[in-house]
């Protein structure tokens, strides 16, 4: 990114902070908070954090929401202050927010920034031995998954044996550990891990258990489910994969 680009981003952040502050202060007042401070935070993941003390609240809001507008910021504020209240409402995201997260505008604006912040990605789906693009196509040909628009799949730089796959549902990014990109690892192993993560992308944003009964039933539909699970347990402890 050029110096001009950095200044442009910083200026936009300063301009957007006033709108952020107004939206959260207004909703905070509705919930009995007399002092509210809301600031943008460049988190890698999409999240918000907060601290409250009596009638004051400090909030740090993901800057992925910076261009979302007052109505959606107000929705987010209502969800967060609702969670902070007594009993804490379970759901933070309104239906309007969920639709916003699914929009091409949101993902095309924010996914590149998320990828720049993801330091462990190799930024390439084609490995030394296995090709995640081909494995994903095989899963679609089998009817196991559907294509999720604007999804991004990559190997990681590191060879993590415990966390062999992970994804950001909201940013539609899937990462598979480089430890599975070896000749001695059959292709059905990274295929199975990729399948697991793509199921998360298909399911979208959920509150509560991500690995519920329905998810596990779909997971077992992979033709090499048992073999892959057995080999993944071996990979996690075998000195061969250190």
N, C-alpha and C positions, 0 to 999 in steps of 0.2 A: 504494500500500500504506500502511496506517495505521501509526502508531508502535507500537501494540500488535502488529501483524503482524510488524514488524521485530524486536521483542523476542522474540516467539514463535519466530521462525526462529532467532535467535541462541541461545536457550535449547536448542532442539532440536539445534542444531549442537554445543553444548558437551556435551550428554548423549550424543550419538552418537559423540563423539570417543573416549570410553573403550572402546566396543565396537570401533571401528575399530582403535585401538591394540592391544587384546588380540588381535584376529584376525591382524593383520600381524606382531606380535611373535612369536606362536606359530609361524606358518608360517615366518617369518624364521629362527627358531631351528632349525627342521628343515633349513634350507639353510645352516646354519653362521654365521648372523649373530647376534652377541651384543648388539648395540645397534641397535634399530630405532625410528625415530620416524615415525609416520604421522599426517598431518593432512588435514582436509578443505580443498579449495580451490574457490572459486566460478568455475571455468573456464566460459567460454561453451560450448565444445565438450565433448563427453564424452571425457575423457582422463585419464591419470595420468602423472606424471613422477617420476623418481627419480634420486638420486645415491648412489653407493656408494664406500666407502673401506675397504679391508681387510675387517674383519668388522662394519662399521657401515653402515647404510642410512637415508637420509631419503627419504620418499615423500610426494607430494602427490596426493591422490585426489579425483576429481570429486565434488562434493557431490550430484550426481544419484543417487548410490548411498546417500545418507544414511539412507533408510528401508528399505533392502533386507534387513536382517537379517544375523545372524552367519554363517549357512551360505553365503550368496551372497558376503559379504565375504571369507570364507575361500577360496571358489573363485577370486575375483579375486586374492587374495594369492598363491595357488598359481600362477596364471598369470603374474603379474608376476615373482615370484621365480624361476620357471622360465625366464622370458625373460632375467633377469639372470645366470643361471648360465652355466657354460662351455658353449659351443655354442649356448646360447639356444634354447629350444623355440620353434617357430614360432607356435603358437596360444596366445593368452592366455585366450580366453573358453571356458569349459566349456559343454557342451550345456545344463546347467541355467541358466547365465547367459544363454545365447542365448534360451532359452524365457522367461526373466524379462524380457528386453528387448522381446520380442514381446507381452508381456501388456498388456491394457488398463490395468491398475493402474499399470504403469510409465510408459506414455506419457501417461496422463491426469494423473498427478502431476507429471511433469517437463516436458512440452512447454510449458505456460504459462510456466514459469520460463525455459526456453530462449528463448521468444519475447520476453520482457521484456529479455533480455540481447542480443537481435539488433537493434542500433541502426540497421542499414541497411534494415530492412524497412518497406515502406509499410503493411503490415497490411491489404492489400486486393487481391483478385484481379481486380477490375474496373478496367481502365485507362481512359485517355482515348479510346483507339482499339480496343484488343483486350481481350477478356474471357477470362482464364485458365480460369475455370470452364467456359465453353462449349467452349474448345479442348480441355480435358481430357475433356469428355463426347464430343466428336467422336472422340477417340482411342479411347475405350472402345467407341463405336458401331462403329468400324472393326475392333474386335477386336485392336488393337495392344497395349493394356495392360489390366490388371484393376484394379479399385479397391483401394487399400490403406487399410484402416480407420484413421480418425483422422489422415489426412494433412492437411497444411496448405500451401496454395499462395498465394504473394503476389508482387506486383511489389516491386522494391527502390526505395528513395528515390533512390539515385544512378544515373547513366547510365554504367555501366562498359561499355566497348566490347570489352575483352579477356576479361573473365569474365562472359559473358552469361547464365550460369545456374550454380547450385550447389545442393547439398542436404545435409542432415544425415540420413543413413540411419536412425540410431538414434532421432532425434527426429521423423522423418517430416515434415520441413519442406523445401519446395522454394521457391527464390527465383529469379525471372527478372528480368534487368536492364531497367530502365525505358527504356533506349536502344532496345528493340524495340517499345515502345508508341508508334509513330508512324504517321501515315497513309501515309508513303512506304515503310513496311515491310510487305510482304504478310503476311497472317495465318499463312501456312504457315511463316514463319520462327520466331516465338515458339512455334508448335505443335511444330516440330521440336526446339527447345531444351527445351521442357517434356517432350516425349517422352523425350529423352535422360535427363533427371533422374528421371522416373517409372520408367524402366527400372532405375535404381539403387535406387529404393525397393523395387521388386518383387524385385530380386536379394538385398536384405538385406545383413547383415553378411558380408563376405568378407575373407579374408586374402590379400594378394598383388595381382595385377593386376585392377583393376576394369574396365578396357577390354580384356578378352580377346577372343579370336576369336568366341566365342558372342555377346558383347555387341555387337560390331561388325556381326555378321550380322543381329541383331535391329534394330539402329539403321538399317541400310539398307532395312528394310521400310517405313519412312515413305515415303509416295508422293511427297514432294518433297525427298527426301534430298539429291540432287545440287544442285538449285536453292538449297536453304537453305544448304548448305555454301558455295556460291559467294557468296551474298549476305552471309553472316556474315564471310567474308574481306574483302569490300568494306567492310562496316561497320567492321571493326577498323582500317582505314587511311584511310578517306575523310574529308576535311575537312568534308563535308556532315553528318557525325554527331558533330562536336566540340561 
